[in-house]
Amino acid sequence: MLLTSLTWIFAAIGAIGGCFGVASFFYVRRQTTLMNSQVRSEENRKADDAEWSAKFEKAANTLASVGPKSISAPEGEFYHSQFADPNVRTRIEQHLIHLEGQNRDVFEARPVNTGQLRIPAVRQTIDEVLNTLNRFTTERPDVAKRLGL
């Protein structure tokens, strides 16, 4: 009788341990899935940051290099003619370039970090600049070539 009672006790302990083992398996599987999701999310964020960093570099450096050249361009001043809306120019000057000089004719790319590149207004400004530059190079390839676009 004592042997039968001990058997049942050990069987119950074994069953409880088995239940904890199964629960542990599902918990670990869920944690692994969550970790993999976080890793993918981080990789996507890094790729997104790299993409926007490259777009920023292209937009800001193009504006910085074209700005001073275009001041004496025969077709008129590129910056003000292509970005006629003062609100757009303000956003460009806030997020992408810095104007210096007595006549604000020295264009420099602004230093930015990845956190700033995640701001929707900055991304919208970058896209507007790149779209305008692409449209200009398509519509006026001869002038674009002279300006170095």
C-alpha positions as CSV (number, residue, x, y, z in Angstrom):
1,M,0.0,0.0,0.0
2,L,2.8,2.4,0.8
3,L,4.4,1.5,-2.6
4,T,1.2,2.4,-4.4
5,S,0.8,5.7,-2.6
6,L,4.4,6.6,-3.4
7,T,3.9,5.7,-7.1
8,W,0.8,7.9,-7.3
9,I,2.7,10.8,-5.6
10,F,5.7,10.5,-8.0
11,A,3.3,10.2,-10.9
12,A,1.6,13.4,-9.9
13,I,4.9,15.2,-9.4
14,G,6.0,13.9,-12.9
15,A,2.7,15.1,-14.5
16,I,3.1,18.5,-12.9
17,G,6.7,18.7,-14.1
18,G,5.6,17.7,-17.6
19,C,2.9,20.4,-17.6
20,F,5.5,23.0,-16.6
21,G,7.8,21.7,-19.3
22,V,5.1,22.1,-22.0
23,A,4.2,25.6,-20.7
24,S,7.9,26.5,-20.7
25,F,8.3,25.3,-24.3
26,F,5.4,27.5,-25.5
27,Y,6.7,30.5,-23.5
28,V,10.2,30.1,-25.0
29,R,8.7,29.8,-28.5
30,R,6.6,32.9,-28.0
31,Q,9.7,34.8,-26.7
32,T,11.8,33.7,-29.6
33,T,9.1,34.8,-32.1
34,L,8.9,38.2,-30.3
35,M,12.7,38.5,-30.4
36,N,12.8,37.7,-34.1
37,S,10.1,40.3,-34.7
38,Q,12.1,42.9,-32.8
39,V,15.3,42.0,-34.8
40,R,13.4,42.3,-38.1
41,S,11.9,45.6,-37.0
42,E,15.4,46.9,-36.0
43,E,16.8,45.8,-39.4
44,N,14.0,47.6,-41.2
45,R,14.5,50.7,-39.2
46,K,18.2,50.7,-39.9
47,A,17.5,50.2,-43.6
48,D,15.0,53.0,-43.5
49,D,17.5,55.3,-41.7
50,A,20.1,54.5,-44.3
51,E,17.7,55.2,-47.2
52,W,16.7,58.6,-45.7
53,S,20.2,59.5,-44.9
54,A,21.2,58.9,-48.5
55,K,18.2,60.9,-49.7
56,F,19.1,63.8,-47.3
57,E,22.7,63.8,-48.5
58,K,21.7,63.9,-52.1
59,A,19.1,66.7,-51.6
60,A,21.2,68.9,-49.2
61,N,24.5,68.5,-51.1
62,T,22.8,69.2,-54.4
63,L,21.2,72.3,-53.1
64,A,24.5,73.4,-51.5
65,S,26.4,72.9,-54.7
66,V,23.9,74.4,-57.0
67,G,22.9,77.3,-54.9
68,P,26.0,79.5,-55.3
69,K,26.4,78.5,-59.0
70,S,22.8,79.4,-59.9
71,I,23.0,83.0,-58.6
72,S,24.6,84.1,-61.8
73,A,22.9,81.6,-64.1
74,P,21.3,83.2,-67.2
75,E,18.0,81.4,-66.6
76,G,17.6,83.1,-63.3
77,E,18.3,82.1,-59.8
78,F,17.6,78.3,-59.5
79,Y,16.7,78.2,-55.8
80,H,14.0,80.8,-55.8
81,S,12.6,79.9,-59.2
82,Q,12.3,76.2,-58.5
83,F,11.2,76.6,-54.9
84,A,8.9,79.6,-55.4
85,D,6.7,78.9,-52.3
86,P,8.2,80.7,-49.3
87,N,6.9,78.0,-47.0
88,V,8.8,75.4,-48.9
89,R,12.0,77.5,-48.8
90,T,11.6,78.0,-45.1
91,R,11.3,74.3,-44.5
92,I,14.3,73.7,-46.8
93,E,16.3,76.2,-44.8
94,Q,15.2,74.7,-41.5
95,H,15.9,71.1,-42.3
96,L,18.3,70.8,-45.2
97,I,20.5,73.8,-45.8
98,H,21.9,76.7,-44.0
99,L,22.3,80.1,-45.8
100,E,25.2,82.3,-44.8
101,G,26.9,85.3,-46.1
102,Q,25.8,88.9,-46.3
103,N,23.3,88.2,-49.1
104,R,22.5,84.7,-47.8
105,D,24.2,83.3,-50.9
106,V,26.4,80.7,-49.3
107,F,24.6,77.4,-49.1
108,E,25.8,74.7,-46.7
109,A,24.2,71.3,-45.9
110,R,22.9,71.2,-42.3
111,P,24.2,68.5,-40.0
112,V,21.5,66.1,-39.0
113,N,21.2,62.9,-37.1
114,T,19.0,59.8,-37.7
115,G,16.4,61.0,-35.2
116,Q,15.8,64.2,-37.2
117,L,15.5,62.2,-40.4
118,R,12.6,60.3,-38.9
119,I,10.5,63.5,-38.5
120,P,7.7,63.5,-41.1
121,A,8.2,67.2,-42.0
122,V,11.9,66.5,-42.7
123,R,11.1,63.5,-44.9
124,Q,8.4,65.5,-46.8
125,T,10.9,68.3,-47.4
126,I,13.5,65.9,-48.7
127,D,11.0,64.3,-51.0
128,E,9.8,67.7,-52.3
129,V,13.4,68.8,-53.1
130,L,14.3,65.5,-54.8
131,N,11.1,65.5,-56.8
132,T,11.7,69.1,-57.9
133,L,15.3,68.3,-58.8
134,N,14.2,65.3,-60.8
135,R,11.5,67.2,-62.6
136,F,14.0,70.0,-63.4
137,T,16.6,67.6,-64.8
138,T,13.9,66.0,-66.9
139,E,12.4,69.2,-68.2
140,R,15.6,71.2,-68.6
141,P,18.5,68.8,-69.1
142,D,20.8,71.4,-70.7
143,V,20.5,73.8,-67.8
144,A,20.6,71.0,-65.3
145,K,23.9,69.8,-66.8
146,R,25.4,73.3,-66.6
147,L,24.4,73.5,-63.0
148,G,25.9,70.1,-62.2
149,L,22.6,68.3,-61.5
